[in-house]
Structures are given as structure tokens and as C-alpha cells.
Amino acid sequence: MGRQLVVIRGLERGRIMALENAGVLQIGCSQTLDVLCRFRDPAVARVHCEINVDGERVTVIDAATGSGTFLNGARITRQELQPGDVIRIGGTELRYVIGEDSRSDRSIDDPRTSTSVDVGSDTILSEPLSDPVSQPQVSAADILNKLVGKTLARYKIEVQLGAGHWGRVFRACAHSAEQKVALKVLCPEFGTNAETMGSFRDALKAVLPLRHPNLLLHYGAGKAGPFCWIAMEYVEGRSLTQVIRRASTTALPDWRLALQVGTQISRALVAIHARQVVHGHITPQNVMIRNGDKEAKLGDLMFARTLLHARRDMRTALPRRLDELAYVAPEGIDEREVFGVRADVYSLGATMYALLTGRPIFTGKTKEELAQKVRRTAPIEPILYQPSIPHAFQQIVLRMLSKQPRERFASAAELLPELERLHNNSR
């Protein structure tokens, strides 16, 4: 893991602030600041201090505040940080960590040694459950269902939002009802394999620094008792799965919604692909439409990066769900191929197809039947379901769904201008 500031005391305890290779972070309470640099602490100034990253040097600079910025208990004006240093602003404390330092944290009482942000931590439930790994007669679903009302790591779990083979997504709050998160909690078996956990850590390193308007923020991840968890931005809205399910019983959504979603998620893919990150798990369930501005947000990015290791290495691994398999590129069906950016293009195309038609591109009663269709069957033209779809838009979607990767758009960066041109002309 790279350089980070970890909030170890205050209302935002547990938040991770990944430090880029170069640049300045302003920290305070102003609404104009980045969400991860903004604190609700009433004793923190609008801009309280700056963190300056210059090569290997990381320096904290007080912003001439009356209450001051403190380093290891001493008031400072400007000071270079060393691993383990603790910054205090108002009632909030942040610890500077590098590399593996954060995984040595254990105590939840000592602010110099407290985080629960990495999968090496061992925070226990406030109301411990029996360890399901040692009680095979208890199903993972039963164990996960009992988490509602419990506190996992620093999050009070309120209500379940979604379920899958690999775990559950809950709405939870951290320290106050004002800070809501979407908390993905994975089946206990997930944390029992060393290679899978290594992949989980690698994903954490890659994903936490990513910022884009069409990506769900990832606040952190960790392990509490037998459970691995991922804390993500909570969005008031609907998943595309809900939109498509509704369309199957009512009217299809206007084709412009699929174009809008495709354009916005393509922008997110351009951003992550530029950082050498491949999503690998784009499905309607992982795209949210926010109420109000109708902005599309792509989620589940970090967890998706660990799935391949989990399926290969866990003896208790669970098979792909049929509703997920329908969005996997043909080259990813056998799970031996390494996913690339063209596979993300395919999965986005399959998601857009479902929005246009109100159904997955292919269906099947078994995994084998569905896999054969994904590999060999040509999709029905979307225009047969919705005649108002422009021919140019249909051609873009069908090209995204080409069986051969080389016949698709080479990347989201190549796809995006085509979608934006059509989007601009459709207004």
C-alpha cells in the first residue's frame, strides 16, 4: 500500500486519504474541498492545513488557523512527515502510514496504533457472532443476514440493500446518521485464502486513489472477525437492475437513457483504464442512477479485481450467477483468460443492450447453455424491441458486443467520442 493519511480519531475515524505522487491536498470543512478532505469536525477551519507531496517528501503546512495544526502533540507551522506521525486538527487526528505500516495496527484505543482500514486488521464485531468457518452447518446467508443491527468495524449496519453469492450490500452509518455508506460484506469463506486476500490488498492499493464523477467513491476496506468489508459511497437512487426489472413489466425506458448511461460510464472507464485498472465486472447491478441529477455511477470496482483469484483458489468458491454471466465477454467465460479493456467494453455494451430491450442479451437455464450463447449466438437487434433506436446507436452497441475482441472498440477512449457525438446530436 502507498502513502496514506488514516483518520484515527474524530467523527470520520477510519477514513483513508491516499496521497498521490505529487500535489497538494487542502484539508478542512469547506464544501468546496474534495469529499475525502472535508471534515464535519466543528473545530476544523474551512481550510485548516495542507499536505504537500513532493517526490518522497510529504509535508504538512498549517493554514494560519487560530486553533493551530499539531504534529505528535506539538503545534507546528510546517513540518515534514515521518511514518507513524499523528496530525491533529480540531478534534480530528490523522496518522501518516507508508507501505505495510497500516497492517500492523491492532488496538482500537490507542490513536497512534488504531485503524481498521486494511485487510490485515482484526477488529471484532461489537456483538460477536459465532465464527461460521468453524460451524459449517450454518450457511453464509444466515450469518450475513444476522448482521443487520450490528456494528461491523466502525459501521452500524442498518438495512440490506442487495444480495449475491459473494456477500451482501448494506446501508450503514459511521459514527453518526449523517454519514451513510454502502457497505459490502463478503461471505466468510472469502477471507480464508491467502492468495485471495493478497489480491484484495492489491485492489485496495489501486482503487482507493481513483476519483471520477461517474465512479462510486471507495472509502476503505478491512476485515472484522471472519468478514471482509468494503465501504463505498452511498447513492440515493436505483440500480440499472431495478430499472430493467421495471421495464419488463411496464414500458421500455427511452433509448436516450442507455445512451446517457453508456456515455457516462465510458468516461469512468477511460479514467480507470488510464491508471491501468480494468473493472472486469460491469453489470446492471453495479451501475447506480442517482436521484435528482440522474447521474450514472459505476461501483464494485475494488471487489471485481479480486474475483478471478477467488474463483481459481478457493475450494469453497461459488459459481458465477447466471444473471452475471450474461454480461461477461466471451473470452472471460472460461475464467482462464486475463480480462482486458475490450472485455469492459463488451460488458458495458451488454448492460446498454439490456437497458434498450428490457432483458439481458442472452438467457439460459444453465451456466453451460448460457455460456454457449455468449460464445456463439448473435444478439437480436435491439431495434426489434424498440424501433425508435437510431441505426447509428444500434451499430455502436452491436460493435461493442462483437464476439472477437479485435472487432470491438479498442478501448473506452475510442468508444467515448462516438457516444458523445451521438449524445450531442440527440438533444
C-alpha positions as CSV (number, residue, x, y, z in Angstrom):
1,M,0.0,0.0,0.0
2,G,1.3,3.5,-0.8
3,R,1.4,6.6,1.4
4,Q,-1.8,7.4,3.2
5,L,-3.3,9.5,5.9
6,V,-5.7,7.4,8.1
7,V,-8.2,9.2,10.4
8,I,-7.7,7.6,13.8
9,R,-9.8,9.8,16.0
10,G,-12.9,12.0,15.4
11,L,-16.2,11.8,13.6
12,E,-14.5,10.5,10.4
13,R,-12.5,7.8,12.1
14,G,-11.4,5.1,9.7
15,R,-11.3,7.3,6.5
16,I,-8.4,6.7,4.2
17,M,-6.8,9.6,2.3
18,A,-4.5,8.2,-0.4
19,L,-1.6,10.5,-1.2
20,E,-0.7,10.9,-4.9
21,N,2.9,11.0,-6.1
22,A,2.7,14.8,-6.4
23,G,0.4,17.6,-5.5
24,V,-1.3,19.5,-2.6
25,L,-4.3,18.4,-0.6
26,Q,-6.2,21.0,1.3
27,I,-7.9,19.7,4.4
28,G,-10.7,21.5,6.2
29,C,-14.5,21.8,6.5
30,S,-15.3,23.8,3.3
31,Q,-17.9,22.3,1.0
32,T,-15.6,23.2,-1.9
33,L,-13.0,20.7,-0.8
34,D,-12.7,17.1,-2.1
35,V,-15.1,14.9,-0.1
36,L,-12.3,12.8,1.5
37,C,-10.5,16.0,2.6
38,R,-13.6,17.5,4.1
39,F,-14.4,17.0,7.8
40,R,-17.5,17.7,9.8
41,D,-15.5,18.5,12.9
42,P,-16.8,21.9,14.2
43,A,-13.3,22.8,15.4
44,V,-11.7,22.4,12.0
45,A,-11.3,25.6,9.9
46,R,-12.6,25.9,6.3
47,V,-9.1,25.3,5.1
48,H,-7.1,24.1,8.2
49,C,-3.9,22.7,6.7
50,E,-2.3,21.5,3.5
51,I,-0.5,18.3,2.7
52,N,2.3,18.8,0.1
53,V,3.6,15.7,-1.7
54,D,6.8,16.4,-3.5
55,G,8.6,13.2,-4.6
56,E,9.5,11.2,-1.5
57,R,8.8,14.1,0.8
58,V,5.4,14.7,2.4
59,T,5.0,18.0,4.4
60,V,2.1,19.3,6.5
61,I,1.6,23.1,6.5
62,D,-0.7,25.0,8.8
63,A,-3.1,27.4,7.0
64,A,-2.6,30.1,9.6
65,T,-5.5,28.9,11.7
66,G,-6.2,30.3,15.1
67,S,-6.6,26.8,16.7
68,G,-3.4,25.5,15.0
69,T,-2.2,22.3,13.5
70,F,-0.4,19.9,15.8
71,L,2.1,17.1,15.0
72,N,2.6,14.5,17.7
73,G,1.2,16.9,20.2
74,A,3.4,19.9,19.3
75,R,2.0,22.9,17.4
76,I,3.7,23.4,14.0
77,T,3.7,25.8,11.1
78,R,5.4,23.5,8.6
79,Q,6.9,20.0,9.2
80,E,8.0,17.1,7.0
81,L,6.1,13.9,8.0
82,Q,7.6,10.6,9.1
83,P,5.8,7.2,9.1
84,G,3.7,7.0,12.3
85,D,3.4,10.7,12.8
86,V,0.0,11.9,14.0
87,I,-1.5,15.2,12.8
88,R,-4.2,16.8,14.9
89,I,-6.6,19.4,13.6
90,G,-9.5,20.3,15.9
91,G,-10.8,17.1,17.4
92,T,-9.6,15.0,14.5
93,E,-6.3,13.0,14.3
94,L,-4.7,11.6,11.2
95,R,-1.9,9.1,11.1
96,Y,0.7,9.0,8.3
97,V,1.5,5.5,7.1
98,I,3.6,4.0,4.3
99,G,3.5,0.6,2.8
100,E,2.7,-2.2,5.2
101,D,2.6,0.0,8.3
102,S,-1.2,0.2,8.4
103,R,-1.5,-3.6,8.6
104,S,0.3,-3.7,12.0
105,D,-2.5,-1.7,13.6
106,R,-4.4,-3.7,16.2
107,S,-5.6,-1.6,19.1
108,I,-8.9,0.4,18.8
109,D,-8.0,2.5,21.9
110,D,-4.5,3.9,21.2
111,P,-4.8,6.6,18.5
112,R,-1.2,6.0,17.4
113,T,-1.9,2.4,16.5
114,S,-5.5,2.5,15.5
115,T,-7.1,1.8,12.1
116,S,-9.3,-0.8,10.8
117,V,-8.8,0.1,7.2
118,D,-6.7,-2.8,5.8
119,V,-7.4,-6.5,5.5
120,G,-4.7,-7.2,8.0
121,S,-6.7,-5.6,10.8
122,D,-8.7,-7.8,13.2
123,T,-11.4,-5.6,14.5
124,I,-14.2,-7.6,16.2
125,L,-17.9,-7.1,15.9
126,S,-19.4,-5.1,18.8
127,E,-21.8,-8.0,19.2
128,P,-19.7,-11.0,18.1
129,L,-21.3,-13.8,16.1
130,S,-20.1,-17.4,16.1
131,D,-17.3,-18.0,13.6
132,P,-19.1,-19.6,10.6
133,V,-15.9,-21.1,9.3
134,S,-15.8,-23.4,12.3
135,Q,-19.5,-24.1,12.0
136,P,-20.2,-25.5,8.5
137,Q,-23.8,-26.3,9.4
138,V,-24.5,-22.5,9.5
139,S,-24.9,-21.1,6.0
140,A,-23.1,-18.0,4.9
141,A,-26.5,-16.4,4.0
142,D,-27.7,-17.0,7.6
143,I,-24.6,-15.4,9.1
144,L,-24.8,-12.4,6.8
145,N,-28.5,-11.8,7.4
146,K,-27.7,-11.6,11.2
147,L,-25.5,-8.5,10.6
148,V,-28.4,-6.1,10.4
149,G,-28.4,-4.0,13.6
150,K,-24.8,-5.0,14.4
151,T,-21.7,-2.8,14.3
152,L,-19.0,-4.2,11.9
153,A,-15.7,-2.5,12.3
154,R,-16.8,1.2,12.7
155,Y,-20.1,0.9,10.8
156,K,-23.5,0.4,12.3
157,I,-25.4,-1.7,9.8
158,E,-29.0,-0.5,9.2
159,V,-30.6,-2.3,6.3
160,Q,-29.8,-4.7,3.5
161,L,-29.7,-3.1,0.0
162,G,-28.8,-6.1,-2.1
163,A,-27.6,-9.7,-2.1
164,G,-25.4,-12.0,-4.2
165,H,-23.5,-15.3,-4.0
166,W,-20.4,-13.4,-2.7
167,G,-22.0,-11.4,0.1
168,R,-24.4,-8.7,0.9
169,V,-24.6,-4.9,0.5
170,F,-25.9,-2.9,3.4
171,R,-26.7,0.7,4.2
172,A,-24.6,1.6,7.2
173,C,-23.5,4.7,9.0
174,A,-20.2,5.6,10.5
175,H,-20.4,7.3,13.9
176,S,-23.4,9.4,13.0
177,A,-26.5,9.0,11.0
178,E,-25.3,11.8,8.7
179,Q,-22.5,9.8,7.1
180,K,-24.1,6.9,5.2
181,V,-22.1,4.3,3.3
182,A,-22.9,1.3,1.1
183,L,-21.1,-1.5,3.0
184,K,-20.3,-4.7,1.0
185,V,-19.7,-7.6,3.4
186,L,-18.3,-10.7,1.9
187,C,-19.0,-14.3,2.7
188,P,-16.7,-15.6,5.5
189,E,-15.1,-18.1,3.1
190,F,-13.7,-15.2,1.1
191,G,-11.2,-14.3,3.8
192,T,-9.8,-17.8,4.4
193,N,-7.5,-17.9,1.3
194,A,-4.1,-16.2,1.4
195,E,-3.9,-15.5,-2.4
196,T,-7.4,-14.1,-2.5
197,M,-6.5,-11.8,0.4
198,G,-3.4,-10.7,-1.3
199,S,-5.4,-9.8,-4.4
200,F,-7.8,-7.9,-2.1
201,R,-4.9,-5.8,-0.8
202,D,-3.6,-5.2,-4.3
203,A,-7.1,-4.0,-5.4
204,L,-7.2,-1.7,-2.4
205,K,-4.0,0.0,-3.4
206,A,-5.2,0.5,-7.0
207,V,-8.7,1.7,-6.3
208,L,-8.7,4.0,-3.3
209,P,-6.9,6.9,-5.1
210,L,-9.4,6.8,-8.0
211,R,-11.7,9.8,-8.3
212,H,-14.2,10.4,-11.1
213,P,-17.8,11.8,-11.1
214,N,-19.1,8.6,-12.6
215,L,-17.3,6.3,-10.1
216,L,-18.6,5.4,-6.7
217,L,-16.0,6.5,-4.1
218,H,-14.3,3.8,-2.1
219,Y,-13.7,4.9,1.4
220,G,-11.8,1.9,2.7
221,A,-11.8,-1.8,3.3
222,G,-10.9,-4.2,6.1
223,K,-11.5,-7.4,7.9
224,A,-13.6,-7.7,11.1
225,G,-13.7,-11.1,12.6
226,P,-14.4,-13.5,9.7
227,F,-15.8,-10.8,7.4
228,C,-14.0,-8.8,4.8
229,W,-15.8,-5.5,4.1
230,I,-15.7,-2.6,1.6
231,A,-17.1,0.8,2.4
232,M,-18.4,2.7,-0.7
233,E,-20.3,5.9,-1.4
234,Y,-24.0,5.6,-0.7
235,V,-26.2,6.8,-3.5
236,E,-29.8,7.6,-3.2
237,G,-31.2,6.2,-6.4
238,R,-31.8,3.0,-8.3
239,S,-29.6,0.3,-9.8
240,L,-29.9,-0.4,-13.5
241,T,-31.1,-3.9,-12.4
242,Q,-34.1,-2.2,-10.9
243,V,-34.7,0.0,-14.0
244,I,-34.6,-3.1,-16.3
245,R,-36.8,-5.1,-14.0
246,R,-39.4,-2.4,-14.0
247,A,-39.1,-2.1,-17.8
248,S,-40.0,-5.8,-18.1
249,T,-43.5,-5.1,-16.7
250,T,-44.1,-1.6,-18.0
251,A,-42.8,0.4,-20.9
252,L,-39.2,0.3,-22.0
253,P,-37.1,3.4,-21.0
254,D,-36.3,5.8,-23.7
255,W,-33.2,4.8,-25.7
256,R,-31.6,8.0,-24.7
257,L,-31.2,6.6,-21.1
258,A,-29.0,3.8,-22.4
259,L,-27.0,6.4,-24.4
260,Q,-26.6,8.6,-21.4
261,V,-25.5,5.8,-19.2
262,G,-23.1,4.4,-21.8
263,T,-21.5,7.8,-22.3
264,Q,-21.1,8.5,-18.5
265,I,-19.8,5.0,-17.7
266,S,-17.4,5.2,-20.7
267,R,-16.0,8.4,-19.2
268,A,-15.4,6.5,-15.9
269,L,-13.7,3.6,-17.8
270,V,-11.4,6.0,-19.7
271,A,-10.3,7.3,-16.3
272,I,-9.6,3.9,-14.7
273,H,-8.1,2.4,-17.8
274,A,-5.6,5.3,-17.9
275,R,-4.5,4.1,-14.5
276,Q,-4.1,0.5,-15.7
277,V,-7.2,-0.6,-13.8
278,V,-9.7,-2.9,-15.5
279,H,-13.1,-3.3,-14.0
280,G,-13.9,-6.8,-15.1
281,H,-17.4,-7.0,-13.6
282,I,-19.7,-4.4,-15.2
283,T,-23.3,-5.5,-14.8
284,P,-26.6,-3.5,-14.3
285,Q,-26.4,-4.3,-10.6
286,N,-23.1,-2.3,-10.4
287,V,-24.4,0.9,-12.0
288,M,-26.5,3.3,-10.0
289,I,-28.6,6.1,-11.3
290,R,-28.7,8.9,-8.7
291,N,-32.0,10.6,-7.9
292,G,-32.1,14.2,-8.8
293,D,-29.5,14.7,-11.5
294,K,-29.8,11.1,-12.9
295,E,-26.0,10.8,-13.0
296,A,-24.8,7.2,-13.6
297,K,-22.1,5.9,-11.2
298,L,-20.1,2.7,-11.6
299,G,-19.4,0.7,-8.5
300,D,-17.9,-2.6,-7.2
301,L,-14.6,-1.7,-8.8
302,M,-12.4,-2.9,-6.0
303,F,-14.2,-6.2,-5.4
304,A,-14.3,-7.0,-9.1
305,R,-10.4,-7.1,-9.2
306,T,-10.4,-9.9,-6.6
307,L,-12.9,-12.2,-8.2
308,L,-10.6,-14.1,-10.6
309,H,-8.2,-15.1,-7.8
310,A,-11.2,-16.1,-5.6
311,R,-12.7,-18.4,-8.2
312,R,-9.4,-20.0,-9.0
313,D,-8.1,-20.5,-5.5
314,M,-11.0,-21.0,-3.1
315,R,-12.1,-24.6,-2.6
316,T,-15.4,-23.1,-1.3
317,A,-15.6,-20.7,-4.3
318,L,-19.1,-20.1,-5.5
319,P,-20.0,-20.2,-9.2
320,R,-20.9,-17.2,-11.2
321,R,-24.6,-16.3,-11.1
322,L,-26.5,-16.7,-14.3
323,D,-27.5,-13.0,-14.2
324,E,-23.8,-12.0,-14.0
325,L,-22.7,-14.5,-16.7
326,A,-24.9,-12.7,-19.3
327,Y,-22.7,-9.7,-19.1
328,V,-19.3,-11.4,-19.3
329,A,-17.3,-11.1,-22.6
330,P,-16.9,-14.4,-24.5
331,E,-13.2,-14.6,-23.7
332,G,-14.0,-14.4,-20.0
333,I,-16.4,-17.2,-19.9
334,D,-13.9,-20.0,-19.0
335,E,-12.2,-17.7,-16.4
336,R,-8.7,-18.6,-17.7
337,E,-8.3,-15.5,-19.9
338,V,-7.0,-12.3,-18.4
339,F,-9.6,-9.6,-18.6
340,G,-8.7,-6.5,-20.7
341,V,-10.2,-3.2,-21.6
342,R,-12.0,-4.7,-24.5
343,A,-13.8,-7.0,-22.1
344,D,-15.0,-3.9,-20.2
345,V,-16.3,-2.5,-23.5
346,Y,-18.3,-5.7,-24.1
347,S,-19.8,-5.7,-20.6
348,L,-20.8,-2.1,-20.9
349,G,-22.4,-2.9,-24.3
350,A,-24.3,-5.8,-22.8
351,T,-25.6,-3.5,-20.0
352,M,-26.7,-0.9,-22.5
353,Y,-28.4,-3.7,-24.6
354,A,-30.4,-4.7,-21.5
355,L,-31.5,-1.1,-21.0
356,L,-32.6,-0.8,-24.6
357,T,-34.5,-4.1,-24.7
358,G,-35.6,-4.6,-21.1
359,R,-33.8,-8.0,-20.9
360,P,-30.3,-9.5,-20.9
361,I,-28.7,-10.1,-24.2
362,F,-28.8,-13.8,-23.6
363,T,-30.7,-16.1,-21.2
364,G,-30.3,-19.8,-20.3
365,K,-31.5,-22.3,-17.8
366,T,-27.9,-23.5,-17.0
367,K,-24.5,-22.0,-17.0
368,E,-23.4,-24.2,-19.9
369,E,-26.4,-23.2,-22.0
370,L,-25.9,-19.5,-21.4
371,A,-22.1,-19.7,-21.9
372,Q,-22.6,-21.3,-25.3
373,K,-24.9,-18.5,-26.4
374,V,-22.4,-15.8,-25.2
375,R,-19.7,-17.5,-27.2
376,R,-21.6,-18.4,-30.4
377,T,-25.1,-16.7,-30.7
378,A,-25.5,-13.4,-32.4
379,P,-27.6,-10.9,-30.4
380,I,-31.1,-10.0,-31.6
381,E,-31.0,-6.4,-33.0
382,P,-32.2,-4.0,-30.2
383,I,-34.3,-2.1,-32.8
384,L,-36.7,-5.0,-33.0
385,Y,-37.6,-4.3,-29.3
386,Q,-37.6,-0.6,-29.6
387,P,-38.0,0.7,-33.2
388,S,-37.1,4.3,-32.2
389,I,-33.5,3.4,-31.6
390,P,-31.3,5.2,-34.2
391,H,-29.5,2.9,-36.5
392,A,-26.1,4.5,-35.7
393,F,-26.6,3.8,-32.0
394,Q,-27.5,0.2,-32.6
395,Q,-24.4,-0.2,-34.7
396,I,-22.3,1.1,-31.8
397,V,-23.8,-1.3,-29.3
398,L,-23.5,-4.3,-31.7
399,R,-19.9,-3.5,-32.3
400,M,-19.3,-3.4,-28.6
401,L,-20.8,-6.9,-28.4
402,S,-18.6,-8.4,-31.1
403,K,-17.5,-12.0,-30.2
404,Q,-13.9,-11.3,-31.2
405,P,-12.2,-8.7,-29.1
406,R,-10.3,-7.2,-32.1
407,E,-13.6,-6.4,-33.7
408,R,-14.8,-4.2,-30.8
409,F,-13.7,-0.7,-30.0
410,A,-10.1,-1.0,-28.9
411,S,-10.8,0.9,-25.7
412,A,-13.3,3.1,-23.9
413,A,-11.2,6.0,-25.1
414,E,-12.0,5.0,-28.7
415,L,-15.7,4.4,-27.9
416,L,-16.4,7.6,-25.9
417,P,-16.2,10.1,-28.8
418,E,-18.7,8.0,-30.8
419,L,-21.2,8.0,-27.9
420,E,-20.6,11.7,-27.1
421,R,-21.2,12.7,-30.8
422,L,-24.5,10.8,-30.8
423,H,-25.4,12.1,-27.4
424,N,-24.9,15.7,-28.5
425,N,-26.9,15.2,-31.7
426,S,-29.8,13.6,-29.8
427,R,-30.5,16.6,-27.5
